[in-house]
């Protein structure tokens, strides 16, 4: 498990388990919510840290469609969720240094065709960990995402959620096709407020913030899921290439070749 280092930051990356980021520390202080950790991810696919959700993020309305057979996926209330097990398999490391690891997965699972490559680069610098995902191949439907969990204190951590368009969801958490304007949120969540909502992402470079940590979508992430269930000291600002259920509906699907890039790191002092 490589440990990347830059300035006062350290990140643990696990190429043999889907290039998941298992830890991101600043001066030894953990910034991520680790939930059930590596064992839960390996044994049950239970997400933690910063996992890749491939080839789809969040839920699908059907186990099978013209684009995917998700019968091997985990389920949530009977719906496939968070991608296929193949994406949690081992990546081949192509480059590794003190502050960078780049690895490739040869995607050959017939449940989601055609064959292609997923290349992920984790690069650590003083301003944070930049995650770059490239889908290499022609004509592959693109609907993946990442699920970075940040540790928070619901009573004291000040959040900035700079979104203005929310997608209305049905009772299963699937988009209805309708949207509504909303006000950006700034403040603390408290005990009762929660999120499991899909938004249009803010303009590239606009930060989501949780206390002194920020997540910045830099490219290839036009949608954002915000997840913070009441009672849990975590929040996720999830970069997504397409809206929830896009592999079934076809709505706003990307197509390869494709690149997504986002950064997690210390928020500038203002």
N, C-alpha and C positions, 0 to 999 in steps of 0.2 A: 504494500500500500504506500505509494509515494506521498511524502509530505513536502508540499511546496512552501517556500519561504520568501518573503519580501518585506523589508522594513519591519514593522511590528506585527505583521500578519503571518499566519500559518494556515494551510489548508491540507486536509487529508483527502485523497482521491483514490477510488477503488476501480481500476480498469476491469478487473475480473467480474465486477458486479455492475455492469452498465454505465461505467464512468460516474457513478454516484459520488457526490461530494459528501463525505461522511462527517466532516468537521470544518469549521472556519473560525479561527480564534484570533483575537487581538490582544496582545500582551497576556496570552494564556486564558483569556476570558472567552467562553463559547458564545458565538453570535447566533448559531442555528438552534432550532428545536429538533432534538434527536429522537423523540418519541420511542419506538421500540428498537431503534438502532439497526445495526448491520444484521443481527440475527433475524429480526422481524422482516427485514427486507429480503434477505436470502431465502428464508423458509416460507414466508407467506406473501411476499410482495407488498408488505405494509410500508408505506412511504415515510421517509424521514430525510433530514438534511436537505440536499438539493438533488432530487432524482429526475431523470428523463422520463417523460410520458410519451411513448411511441408505439404505434403510429397515430394514436389519438390521445388527446388530453380530456380529462373528466369523463363524462358518460356518453354512451350510445343508446339510442332508443330501440335498437334491434341487435340481436346476436350476429345476424348475417345480413349483408347487403351486397350490392354489386361490387363494392370496393374492398370488403373485408369480411373475414370469418373470425369473429371475436369469441368463439366458444371456449378458447383457452384462457381468456382474461378473467381476472378477479371480477366479482360482482358486488354491487351495492343496491339493495332492495331489488334484486333480480336483473339489474342493468349492468352490462360490461363497463368497467371503469379503469382508467389509467393505463391503457395500452396492453401490449402482448408480452408474455414472458420472455420471448426472444430478445427484447430490448434490455432485459436485465442480465443478459449473458455476458461472456467475456469479450472485451474489445482487445484488438492487437495494438500494442504500443508502438508508435512510429517514431516518436521523438520524446525525450525526457531530459529535463535539466532541473536546476535548483528552483526555478519559478514557473516551469511550464511542463505540461504533459499533453501530448496529442496522440489520439488513438482512433482506430477504425473498426467498425463492425460490418462484415459482409452480410447483408440482409438477404437470406434465401428461404424465408418462411413462406410457403405457398398461401398461408392465410392472408397475406397482404403482398400482392405482386405489383409490378415486376421486381426482379432481383435488382439490388442497388447497393450503395454504400452509405453509411452514416459516419461522418468524421466529426469528432468532438475535440476541441482544444480548451483546456483550462489553463489560463495564464494569470499569475498573481503578480500584482504590482502594489506600490504604496497606496494607491487609491482603491484597491479591492481586487476581487477575483472576476475576471472576464471569461464568460462561457460562450464559445462560438460553436455552432452546430451547422454543418454543411450536409445537405442531402445531394449525393453525387449520382447522377444518372438522369435519363431523360423521361419526362412524362409521368413521374411518380406523384400521386396525390399527396399533398402536404397538409397535415392537420395536427402535428405534434405540439408538445409544450414541455415546460419544466415546472417544477413545484417547489420553489425555495421556501422552506419554513424558517421564519425568524422567531427567536425567543423574545417574548415581551412580558411585561407586568401589566395586566389589564387595568390596574388601578392607577398606574403612574406613567406608563410609556405613552408619549405624545406621538400620534400618527399623523401623517399627511397622505391622503389618498386623492390624487389630482385628476379625478375622472368626472366627466360631464354627461355621458350617455350610457345608460344601463339597458341591457337586453332583458325583457320580461321573460321569466321562466315559469314553466308549469310546476305542478306539485312534485314531479320527478326530477326537477332541476334541469329541464331541457328547454331551449329557447322556443318561444311561441312565434317568433318572427316580428314581434312588436318591440319597439324601443321607447324610452322615455328620458327626458332631460332630468339630470340630478345635479345637486350642488356638491362640489368637492368637500371631502370630510377633513377636518382638522381638530384633533383633540384626543382624549383617552376613550377607550371602549367601555370601561366599567364592567360590572359583573354580567349584565344582561344583553348588551348589544352584541350581535354577531353578524358575520358575513358568509355567504356562499353564493356570490353574485358574479355575473358576467358583464363586462363593460367593454366599450371601445377603449383601447389603450390611449393614453395621452400622447402628445407629439413626442417623437423620438428625442431622448435626452432629458425628458421631464422626470424627476425622481419621485418614486414612492419612498416614504420615510417611516421608520419605526424607531423613535428615539434617536440615537446617534448612528443608526445604520440606514443605508439607502439601497434601493434596487432601481437601476436605470435600464429601461429597454432602449437599446441603441439601434437595432435594425431587425426587420423580419418578424416583428411581434405586434400585429395590429389589434390584438385582443388581449384582455387581461381578466383572469378570474381572481377575485379577492376572497380568501377563505380564512375565517377565524370563528370557530364554533364557540358559543358561550361556555364558560367554565374551563377553557383551555388557554394556557398562557403561550399562545403562538398566533402568528399571522403569516399568510402566504400571499405574495403578489406574483401571480403566475403568468409568465409570458407565453402567449399562444399564437401559433401561426394561422389558426382558423377558429371559428366559434365552436362551442360544444356541439357534438352530433354532426359535424360537417361531413364525415365519411359516410353517413347515411343520407343526409339531405342534399349534399353537394354544395351547400351555401358557402360562398366565400372561400372555397378551397384554394390553396396555393398549388403550385406545380414545380417539380424539380427541373433543373438545378435550383437550389434554394439555400439561403443562409440566414440564420438567426443569431443575434448577438445581444447579450445583456451583461450587466455588471452588478455585483454585490460588494459593498464596501462601506467604510466610514463616511458618514455624512459630513460635508464641510461645516465648519463652525461659522454661523452667520450672526 
